[in-house]
Amino acid sequence: MQPRILFQTLAIGEHRLDAQTSHHLAVVLRAQAGQLVTLFDGQGQEGQGKITAVQRSEVTVCVTAVEHVLRESPLAITVVQSLCTGDKMDWVIQKATELGAAVIVPLAAARSVLKLEGVRAAKRVAHWAATAQAASAQSGRTLVPRIRPIQTLHEVLDEWRHSPSPKTGVHLDPFAAQGLSEAQISGPITLMIGPEAGWSDDEEVLMQRAGFRSVRCGPRILRTETAALVALTALAIRAGEF
């Protein structure tokens, strides 16, 4: 499979790639002049090109065609993922991108074990944005999902209340009476995923008052890093993507 490269000023013609991308192509992938590559701008456009010159820190690509390509979910899903420990957040960002999430919001939930503030939080969000870019390139997406700054539940709910209608708000609860396959859902969708220890009682009340519905994903309790991916897959099936 030919390499896919994020290049935000995509247009027909010859382009020099940045040093990091050039190094990856020249050193890691051992690209050669004449090799075909695909460039995408993260905003829905994709271009076909050919490598015309290769150096360790500068690769030149000639783009011969650019077109608008849509490979996005029709549901416009925002995943609000409670912060989780270790490399679980990286996993969620990567797989949610592959499964078509449009926006991913890291959430500082009441029971989140991981605590991030200030510079540490900014660095981690930048890292997650890079993870989403790489996953978009690998999965063939032409849009890169937006990774929002870490937010509190109050901030997420306040923004959701003021967003345009119609919209659907769902929070996953393994003990909910209604399953995801039964719920009446239309896009855009905001999907709330709780932390390892689950939502607090106060958080559940706040989400319900804001208009979020409580649904379950099957008869088993899923880990926080699994829940969003199962829900995204189920929604994709409902939308006819499979």
C-alpha positions as CSV (number, residue, x, y, z in Angstrom):
1,M,0.0,0.0,0.0
2,Q,1.4,3.4,-0.9
3,P,2.1,5.9,1.9
4,R,-0.5,8.4,3.0
5,I,0.8,11.8,4.2
6,L,-1.0,14.6,5.9
7,F,-0.2,17.8,4.0
8,Q,-2.4,20.7,4.9
9,T,-1.7,23.0,1.9
10,L,-2.7,20.5,-0.7
11,A,-2.7,21.6,-4.3
12,I,-1.6,20.4,-7.7
13,G,2.1,21.0,-8.2
14,E,5.4,20.3,-6.6
15,H,5.7,20.4,-2.8
16,R,8.5,20.0,-0.3
17,L,7.5,17.9,2.7
18,D,8.6,19.0,6.2
19,A,11.7,17.5,7.8
20,Q,9.9,15.0,10.1
21,T,7.7,13.6,7.3
22,S,10.7,13.5,4.9
23,H,12.8,11.6,7.4
24,H,10.0,9.1,7.9
25,L,9.6,8.5,4.2
26,A,13.3,8.5,3.3
27,V,14.8,6.7,6.3
28,V,12.0,4.6,7.8
29,L,10.0,3.7,4.7
30,R,13.1,3.9,2.4
31,A,11.0,5.7,-0.3
32,Q,12.6,6.3,-3.7
33,A,12.1,8.8,-6.5
34,G,9.3,7.7,-8.7
35,Q,7.3,6.1,-5.9
36,L,3.6,7.0,-5.8
37,V,2.2,8.6,-2.6
38,T,-1.2,9.8,-1.4
39,L,-1.5,13.2,0.3
40,F,-4.5,14.4,2.3
41,D,-5.2,17.8,3.9
42,G,-7.3,16.7,6.9
43,Q,-10.2,18.8,5.6
44,G,-11.6,16.3,3.1
45,Q,-9.3,16.6,0.1
46,E,-7.0,13.9,-1.2
47,G,-4.2,14.1,-3.8
48,Q,-2.3,11.6,-5.8
49,G,1.4,12.3,-6.3
50,K,4.8,11.0,-7.1
51,I,8.1,11.5,-5.3
52,T,10.5,13.5,-7.4
53,A,13.5,13.8,-5.1
54,V,14.6,12.2,-1.8
55,Q,17.0,13.4,0.8
56,R,17.0,12.5,4.5
57,S,15.5,15.8,5.6
58,E,13.7,16.9,2.4
59,V,11.4,14.9,0.1
60,T,9.8,16.5,-2.8
61,V,6.4,15.3,-4.2
62,C,4.6,16.3,-7.4
63,V,0.9,16.2,-6.9
64,T,-0.9,15.5,-10.2
65,A,-4.6,15.3,-9.1
66,V,-6.7,16.5,-6.1
67,E,-10.3,15.5,-5.3
68,H,-12.8,15.8,-2.5
69,V,-13.2,12.4,-0.9
70,L,-15.8,11.5,1.8
71,R,-15.2,8.5,4.0
72,E,-16.9,9.9,7.1
73,S,-19.7,8.6,9.4
74,P,-23.0,10.2,8.5
75,L,-23.7,10.4,12.3
76,A,-21.1,13.0,13.1
77,I,-20.1,11.3,16.4
78,T,-18.4,13.2,19.3
79,V,-16.7,10.8,21.7
80,V,-16.4,12.2,25.3
81,Q,-13.8,9.8,26.8
82,S,-13.1,10.0,30.5
83,L,-9.4,10.1,31.2
84,C,-7.9,6.7,31.7
85,T,-4.5,5.5,32.8
86,G,-1.4,4.1,31.0
87,D,-1.6,4.0,27.2
88,K,-5.4,3.4,27.2
89,M,-6.1,6.9,26.0
90,D,-3.7,6.5,23.1
91,W,-5.6,3.3,22.2
92,V,-9.0,5.0,22.4
93,I,-7.9,7.9,20.3
94,Q,-6.3,5.7,17.7
95,K,-9.2,3.2,17.4
96,A,-12.0,5.9,17.6
97,T,-10.3,7.7,14.7
98,E,-10.3,4.5,12.7
99,L,-13.9,3.9,13.5
100,G,-15.0,7.4,12.3
101,A,-15.3,9.6,15.4
102,A,-15.5,13.3,14.3
103,V,-14.5,14.9,17.6
104,I,-12.8,13.4,20.7
105,V,-13.1,15.2,24.0
106,P,-10.9,14.0,26.9
107,L,-13.0,14.3,30.1
108,A,-11.8,14.9,33.7
109,A,-14.5,12.8,35.4
110,A,-15.0,12.8,39.1
111,R,-13.5,9.3,39.4
112,S,-10.8,9.6,36.7
113,V,-7.5,8.2,38.1
114,L,-5.4,10.2,35.7
115,K,-5.1,13.8,36.6
116,L,-3.7,16.3,34.1
117,E,-3.3,20.0,34.3
118,G,-1.3,22.9,32.9
119,V,1.7,22.1,30.7
120,R,1.3,18.3,31.2
121,A,-2.2,18.5,30.0
122,A,-1.3,20.6,26.9
123,K,1.5,18.2,26.0
124,R,-0.7,15.1,26.3
125,V,-3.4,16.7,24.2
126,A,-0.8,17.5,21.5
127,H,0.4,13.9,21.6
128,W,-3.2,12.7,21.2
129,A,-3.7,15.0,18.2
130,A,-0.6,13.5,16.6
131,T,-2.0,10.0,17.3
132,A,-5.3,11.0,15.6
133,Q,-3.4,12.3,12.5
134,A,-1.4,9.1,12.2
135,A,-4.5,6.9,12.6
136,S,-6.3,9.0,9.9
137,A,-3.4,8.5,7.5
138,Q,-3.4,4.8,8.2
139,S,-7.2,4.3,7.9
140,G,-7.7,6.2,4.7
141,R,-9.7,9.1,6.3
142,T,-9.4,12.5,4.7
143,L,-10.7,14.3,7.8
144,V,-8.7,14.3,11.0
145,P,-10.9,14.2,14.1
146,R,-10.6,17.2,16.4
147,I,-9.0,16.5,19.7
148,R,-10.4,19.0,22.2
149,P,-8.6,20.2,25.3
150,I,-9.4,18.3,28.5
151,Q,-12.8,19.4,29.8
152,T,-14.9,19.0,32.9
153,L,-18.4,17.5,32.7
154,H,-20.0,20.9,33.4
155,E,-18.1,22.3,30.4
156,V,-19.1,19.5,28.1
157,L,-22.8,19.7,29.1
158,D,-22.9,23.5,28.8
159,E,-21.5,23.3,25.3
160,W,-23.9,20.5,24.3
161,R,-26.9,22.4,25.6
162,H,-26.0,25.4,23.4
163,S,-25.2,23.3,20.3
164,P,-27.8,23.2,17.4
165,S,-30.7,20.8,17.5
166,P,-31.7,18.1,16.6
167,K,-29.0,16.1,18.4
168,T,-28.6,13.0,20.4
169,G,-26.8,12.6,23.7
170,V,-26.0,9.2,25.0
171,H,-24.1,8.0,28.1
172,L,-23.2,4.3,28.4
173,D,-24.4,2.5,31.5
174,P,-24.1,-1.3,31.7
175,F,-27.2,-1.4,33.9
176,A,-29.4,0.8,31.7
177,A,-32.9,-0.5,30.8
178,Q,-32.5,0.2,27.0
179,G,-29.8,-1.2,24.7
180,L,-28.0,0.8,22.1
181,S,-29.6,-1.2,19.3
182,E,-33.1,-0.2,20.6
183,A,-32.5,3.5,21.2
184,Q,-33.9,6.1,18.7
185,I,-30.7,7.8,17.5
186,S,-29.9,10.3,14.8
187,G,-26.8,12.4,14.2
188,P,-25.1,14.4,15.4
189,I,-24.4,12.2,18.4
190,T,-22.4,12.9,21.6
191,L,-21.3,9.7,23.3
192,M,-20.2,9.8,26.9
193,I,-17.8,7.2,28.3
194,G,-17.2,6.9,32.0
195,P,-13.9,6.2,33.8
196,E,-12.6,2.9,35.1
197,A,-14.5,3.3,38.4
198,G,-17.7,4.5,36.7
199,W,-19.8,7.6,36.8
200,S,-20.6,9.2,40.1
201,D,-24.3,9.6,41.1
202,D,-24.0,13.3,40.7
203,E,-22.6,13.0,37.2
204,E,-25.4,10.7,36.1
205,V,-28.0,13.2,37.4
206,L,-26.3,16.0,35.6
207,M,-26.3,14.1,32.3
208,Q,-29.9,13.1,32.6
209,R,-31.0,16.7,33.4
210,A,-29.1,17.9,30.3
211,G,-31.1,15.4,28.2
212,F,-28.6,12.5,27.8
213,R,-30.1,9.1,27.5
214,S,-28.7,6.1,29.4
215,V,-28.1,3.0,27.2
216,R,-26.2,-0.2,27.6
217,C,-23.8,-2.0,25.1
218,G,-24.8,-5.6,25.6
219,P,-25.2,-7.8,28.7
220,R,-21.6,-7.5,29.8
221,I,-19.6,-4.7,31.6
222,L,-17.0,-3.3,29.3
223,R,-13.7,-1.6,30.2
224,T,-13.6,2.1,29.6
225,E,-11.1,1.7,26.8
226,T,-13.4,-0.8,25.1
227,A,-16.8,0.9,25.5
228,A,-16.4,3.7,23.0
229,L,-15.1,1.3,20.3
230,V,-18.0,-1.1,20.8
231,A,-20.5,1.7,20.6
232,L,-18.8,3.3,17.5
233,T,-18.9,-0.1,15.8
234,A,-22.6,-0.6,16.7
235,L,-23.5,2.9,15.5
236,A,-21.6,2.3,12.2
237,I,-23.6,-0.9,11.6
238,R,-26.8,1.0,12.3
239,A,-25.8,3.7,9.8
240,G,-25.2,1.1,7.1
241,E,-21.4,1.4,7.0
242,F,-20.8,-2.3,7.1
